[in-house]
Amino acid sequence: MGPGVSGGGDERGGVGALLVVGDVVTDVVARHRGPLAAGTDTAAAIRTVPGGAGANVACWAAYEGAADVRLLGRVGVEAAAWHERELAAGGVRPRLVVDPQAPTGTVICLVDESASAERTFLTDSGASLRLEPADWSDALLDGVARLHLSGYLLFSEPSRALVTVALEAARARGVPVSLDPASAGFLAELGAQRFLGLVEGVDVLLPSRDEACLLTGLTDAAGAAAELSLRVPLVIVKQGREGALVARAGQVCARVPAVPARPRDTTGAGDAFTGAFLAALLAGAEPEDAAAEGCRAGARAVERVGGRPPLPE
């Protein structure tokens, strides 16, 4: 392994691996009750935990039974060892590119416990969106059955270029590719048509309800799912407490109910869904059944603080 890259472990290369390419960040989760008090103090419970949409997806996939989960991400020098340990402890084989200039990305997650644990993010992407084609090697796909890309990669020029390279490599090997748009806010800045052009060739799209509506200009999630499935073969729209929609060939073919939960922190719930969904697909499940697994994982996720599953004992 070359200079500036940490982790990786042994090269097992077993059939059926999942490779996730995406963001690894440090989350500072501040849980408070009621509105923030401007100009003074607001009491909060604050924790610093590992996060990042790509890293969370990888950890949840491993937690849900995927035997070989790999992650390509980029971090700063100051937190590389910590993130590598946390990923490995979660059953993920990390390949972390250590950025000599930018610090690890940091997200401040403001969670209002009096409003269904809804969260607001303040995001400093740092090194996470500085992944570039030079960080990619086609050998990363050895033994890989599925490639998953975090949509955050589309929000900077270097990582957009990496997405193009990774998609081309996956298509050349016949590896199906999934992508989660990741952020309605960043998606609005990028533009729906530009986003759809960048994800051409993706096999599975996993937007939230807001992201699906933003991408289509529709207000109805089912209509948005159906329209998106005319461009992407399989679309899974995540709807939180309303479950998930499965759409193919211009039609919603399944409505998967949510699993009841008592939310503490909704950070990473969509990542949990995606990780469990992909683990189920790797195990041979049909998309409808995989979406049901995703709903179960999402319910477990919102009852925890942070975006990761519990570490195995």
C-alpha positions as CSV (number, residue, x, y, z in Angstrom):
1,M,0.0,0.0,0.0
2,G,1.4,3.3,-1.0
3,P,2.3,6.4,1.1
4,G,-0.5,8.3,2.6
5,V,-2.9,5.4,2.8
6,S,-3.7,3.7,6.1
7,G,-5.6,0.5,6.9
8,G,-6.6,-2.2,4.5
9,G,-5.7,-5.4,6.4
10,D,-5.3,-8.7,4.6
11,E,-6.5,-9.0,1.0
12,R,-9.2,-11.6,1.4
13,G,-10.9,-10.7,-1.9
14,G,-13.8,-13.0,-1.3
15,V,-16.8,-13.2,-3.7
16,G,-19.6,-11.0,-2.6
17,A,-17.8,-8.1,-1.1
18,L,-19.3,-4.6,-0.9
19,L,-17.1,-1.6,-1.6
20,V,-18.3,1.7,-0.3
21,V,-16.7,4.9,-1.6
22,G,-17.6,8.0,0.4
23,D,-17.2,10.4,3.3
24,V,-15.6,9.7,6.7
25,V,-16.1,12.5,9.1
26,T,-16.2,13.3,12.8
27,D,-19.7,14.1,14.1
28,V,-20.3,16.4,17.1
29,V,-23.8,15.6,18.2
30,A,-25.5,18.2,20.4
31,R,-29.0,17.0,21.7
32,H,-31.1,19.9,23.1
33,R,-34.7,20.4,23.9
34,G,-36.7,23.2,22.3
35,P,-35.4,26.2,20.3
36,L,-31.9,27.4,20.5
37,A,-31.6,30.4,22.7
38,A,-29.9,33.1,20.6
39,G,-27.2,35.2,22.3
40,T,-27.0,33.0,25.4
41,D,-26.6,29.3,26.5
42,T,-28.8,26.4,25.5
43,A,-28.2,23.2,27.6
44,A,-27.3,20.2,25.5
45,A,-25.9,16.7,25.8
46,I,-22.8,16.7,23.5
47,R,-20.9,13.7,22.2
48,T,-18.2,13.3,19.6
49,V,-18.6,10.2,17.5
50,P,-17.3,8.8,14.2
51,G,-19.6,9.5,11.2
52,G,-19.9,10.2,7.5
53,A,-22.6,8.9,5.2
54,G,-20.3,6.5,3.4
55,A,-18.7,5.2,6.6
56,N,-22.0,4.8,8.3
57,V,-23.4,2.8,5.3
58,A,-20.4,0.5,5.4
59,C,-20.7,-0.1,9.2
60,W,-24.4,-0.8,9.0
61,A,-23.9,-3.2,6.1
62,A,-21.3,-5.1,8.2
63,Y,-23.5,-5.0,11.2
64,E,-26.4,-6.5,9.2
65,G,-24.3,-9.4,8.1
66,A,-22.3,-8.5,5.0
67,A,-19.2,-10.6,5.4
68,D,-16.7,-8.4,3.5
69,V,-17.3,-4.7,3.5
70,R,-14.6,-2.3,2.3
71,L,-14.5,1.5,2.5
72,L,-12.5,4.0,0.5
73,G,-12.4,7.5,2.1
74,R,-10.1,10.4,2.8
75,V,-9.3,11.8,6.2
76,G,-6.9,14.3,7.8
77,V,-3.7,13.3,9.6
78,E,-5.1,14.2,13.1
79,A,-7.9,11.7,13.1
80,A,-6.8,9.0,10.7
81,A,-5.8,6.4,13.3
82,W,-9.0,6.9,15.3
83,H,-11.3,6.5,12.3
84,E,-9.4,3.5,11.1
85,R,-9.8,1.8,14.5
86,E,-13.5,2.6,14.7
87,L,-14.2,1.3,11.2
88,A,-12.2,-1.9,11.8
89,A,-14.0,-2.4,15.1
90,G,-17.3,-2.2,13.2
91,G,-16.3,-5.0,10.8
92,V,-15.2,-2.7,7.9
93,R,-11.9,-3.0,6.0
94,P,-10.8,0.7,5.7
95,R,-8.7,2.1,3.0
96,L,-8.2,5.6,4.2
97,V,-6.2,8.1,2.1
98,V,-4.5,10.4,4.6
99,D,-4.7,14.0,3.3
100,P,-1.5,16.0,4.2
101,Q,-3.2,19.4,3.9
102,A,-6.9,19.2,4.9
103,P,-8.3,18.1,8.3
104,T,-10.8,15.4,8.7
105,G,-14.3,16.6,7.8
106,T,-16.5,17.6,10.8
107,V,-20.2,17.8,11.1
108,I,-22.0,19.5,14.0
109,C,-25.4,17.7,14.4
110,L,-28.0,19.8,16.2
111,V,-30.7,17.4,17.4
112,D,-33.9,18.8,18.8
113,E,-35.2,16.2,21.2
114,S,-38.6,17.9,21.5
115,A,-39.2,17.8,17.7
116,S,-39.1,14.1,16.9
117,A,-35.3,14.2,17.3
118,E,-35.0,16.0,13.9
119,R,-31.5,17.1,13.1
120,T,-29.8,20.1,11.5
121,F,-26.2,19.7,10.1
122,L,-23.4,22.3,10.1
123,T,-20.9,20.7,7.7
124,D,-17.2,21.3,7.1
125,S,-16.4,18.6,4.5
126,G,-12.6,19.0,5.0
127,A,-10.6,16.1,3.5
128,S,-13.7,13.9,2.9
129,L,-14.6,15.6,-0.5
130,R,-11.0,15.8,-1.6
131,L,-11.0,12.2,-2.9
132,E,-9.8,12.2,-6.4
133,P,-9.1,9.8,-9.3
134,A,-5.5,9.3,-8.1
135,D,-7.0,7.7,-4.9
136,W,-8.7,5.1,-7.1
137,S,-7.4,1.8,-8.3
138,D,-9.3,-0.7,-10.3
139,A,-7.9,-3.4,-8.0
140,L,-10.3,-2.0,-5.3
141,L,-13.0,-3.9,-7.3
142,D,-11.3,-7.3,-7.0
143,G,-13.8,-9.7,-5.4
144,V,-16.5,-7.0,-5.2
145,A,-20.1,-7.8,-6.0
146,R,-21.5,-4.3,-5.4
147,L,-20.2,-0.8,-5.4
148,H,-21.9,1.9,-3.4
149,L,-21.2,5.6,-3.8
150,S,-22.1,8.3,-1.3
151,G,-23.8,11.2,-3.0
152,Y,-21.7,13.7,-1.1
153,L,-18.9,12.8,-3.6
154,L,-20.9,14.7,-6.3
155,F,-20.6,18.0,-4.4
156,S,-16.9,18.8,-5.2
157,E,-14.9,18.7,-8.4
158,P,-12.2,16.2,-7.3
159,S,-14.6,13.7,-6.0
160,R,-17.0,14.1,-8.9
161,A,-14.1,13.1,-11.1
162,L,-13.5,10.1,-8.9
163,V,-17.2,9.0,-9.3
164,T,-16.8,9.1,-13.1
165,V,-13.7,6.8,-12.9
166,A,-15.3,4.4,-10.4
167,L,-18.5,4.1,-12.4
168,E,-16.5,3.4,-15.6
169,A,-14.5,0.7,-13.8
170,A,-17.5,-0.9,-12.3
171,R,-19.4,-1.0,-15.6
172,A,-16.3,-2.6,-17.3
173,R,-16.4,-5.4,-14.7
174,G,-20.2,-5.7,-14.6
175,V,-20.4,-4.6,-11.0
176,P,-23.8,-3.0,-10.1
177,V,-23.6,0.5,-8.6
178,S,-25.8,2.1,-6.0
179,L,-25.9,5.7,-4.9
180,D,-27.5,7.7,-2.2
181,P,-28.0,11.4,-3.0
182,A,-27.1,12.2,0.6
183,S,-28.1,15.9,1.1
184,A,-31.2,17.8,-0.2
185,G,-29.4,21.1,0.6
186,F,-26.3,20.3,-1.4
187,L,-28.4,18.7,-4.1
188,A,-30.3,21.9,-4.6
189,E,-27.1,23.9,-5.0
190,L,-25.7,21.3,-7.6
191,G,-29.0,21.2,-9.6
192,A,-31.3,18.3,-10.3
193,Q,-30.4,18.0,-14.0
194,R,-26.7,18.1,-13.4
195,F,-27.0,15.5,-10.7
196,L,-29.0,13.2,-12.9
197,G,-26.4,13.5,-15.7
198,L,-23.7,12.6,-13.3
199,V,-25.4,9.4,-12.0
200,E,-26.2,8.1,-15.5
201,G,-25.3,4.4,-15.4
202,V,-26.1,3.9,-11.7
203,D,-28.2,0.8,-11.1
204,V,-29.9,1.7,-7.8
205,L,-30.8,5.1,-6.5
206,L,-31.7,5.6,-2.8
207,P,-33.0,9.1,-2.3
208,S,-35.0,10.4,0.7
209,R,-38.5,11.7,0.0
210,D,-37.2,15.3,-0.2
211,E,-34.4,14.4,-2.5
212,A,-36.7,12.4,-4.8
213,C,-39.1,15.3,-5.0
214,L,-36.3,17.8,-5.6
215,L,-34.9,15.7,-8.4
216,T,-38.2,15.5,-10.2
217,G,-39.9,18.7,-9.3
218,L,-42.9,16.7,-8.0
219,T,-44.5,17.0,-4.6
220,D,-45.8,13.4,-4.5
221,A,-43.1,10.8,-3.3
222,A,-44.7,8.0,-5.3
223,G,-44.8,10.0,-8.5
224,A,-41.2,11.1,-7.9
225,A,-40.1,7.5,-7.4
226,A,-41.9,6.3,-10.5
227,E,-40.4,9.1,-12.6
228,L,-36.9,8.5,-11.3
229,S,-37.2,4.8,-12.1
230,L,-37.5,5.7,-15.8
231,R,-33.9,6.9,-15.6
232,V,-32.5,4.4,-13.0
233,P,-33.5,0.7,-13.1
234,L,-34.3,0.5,-9.4
235,V,-35.3,3.4,-7.1
236,I,-35.8,3.1,-3.4
237,V,-37.4,6.2,-1.8
238,K,-36.8,6.4,2.0
239,Q,-39.7,8.1,3.8
240,G,-38.7,7.8,7.5
241,R,-41.9,7.1,9.5
242,E,-43.8,6.4,6.3
243,G,-41.6,3.5,5.3
244,A,-40.1,3.1,1.8
245,L,-41.2,3.0,-1.8
246,V,-39.7,0.5,-4.4
247,A,-40.1,1.6,-8.0
248,R,-39.1,0.1,-11.3
249,A,-39.8,0.9,-15.0
250,G,-42.0,3.9,-14.2
251,Q,-44.1,2.2,-11.5
252,V,-44.1,1.9,-7.8
253,C,-44.1,-1.8,-7.3
254,A,-44.0,-2.0,-3.5
255,R,-44.8,0.2,-0.4
256,V,-42.8,-1.1,2.6
257,P,-44.1,0.0,6.0
258,A,-41.9,1.6,8.6
259,V,-41.0,-0.1,11.9
260,P,-42.2,1.8,15.0
261,A,-39.4,3.5,17.0
262,R,-38.9,6.1,19.7
263,P,-36.4,8.5,18.2
264,R,-33.5,9.9,20.1
265,D,-31.4,11.0,17.2
266,T,-32.3,10.7,13.5
267,T,-28.7,11.2,12.4
268,G,-27.7,8.4,10.1
269,A,-31.1,6.7,9.8
270,G,-31.0,6.9,6.0
271,D,-27.4,5.5,6.1
272,A,-28.6,2.6,8.3
273,F,-31.4,1.9,5.8
274,T,-29.0,1.8,2.9
275,G,-26.4,-0.4,4.7
276,A,-29.0,-3.0,5.7
277,F,-30.6,-2.8,2.2
278,L,-27.3,-3.5,0.5
279,A,-26.4,-6.3,2.9
280,A,-29.7,-8.0,2.2
281,L,-29.2,-7.6,-1.6
282,L,-25.8,-9.2,-1.2
283,A,-27.4,-12.1,0.6
284,G,-29.8,-12.7,-2.3
285,A,-32.9,-10.9,-1.1
286,E,-35.4,-9.3,-3.5
287,P,-35.5,-5.5,-3.4
288,E,-38.8,-5.4,-1.5
289,D,-37.5,-7.6,1.2
290,A,-34.2,-5.7,1.3
291,A,-36.2,-2.5,1.8
292,A,-38.0,-4.1,4.7
293,E,-34.6,-4.8,6.3
294,G,-33.6,-1.2,5.6
295,C,-36.7,0.0,7.5
296,R,-35.9,-2.2,10.5
297,A,-32.3,-0.9,10.6
298,G,-33.5,2.7,10.3
299,A,-35.8,2.2,13.3
300,R,-32.9,0.8,15.3
301,A,-30.7,3.7,14.2
302,V,-33.0,6.5,15.4
303,E,-33.1,5.0,18.9
304,R,-29.3,5.5,19.2
305,V,-27.1,8.6,19.4
306,G,-24.9,9.0,16.3
307,G,-25.0,7.4,12.9
308,R,-23.3,4.1,13.6
309,P,-24.6,0.7,14.8
310,P,-23.4,-0.6,18.2
311,L,-20.0,-2.2,18.0
312,P,-19.9,-6.0,18.4
313,E,-19.0,-7.2,21.8
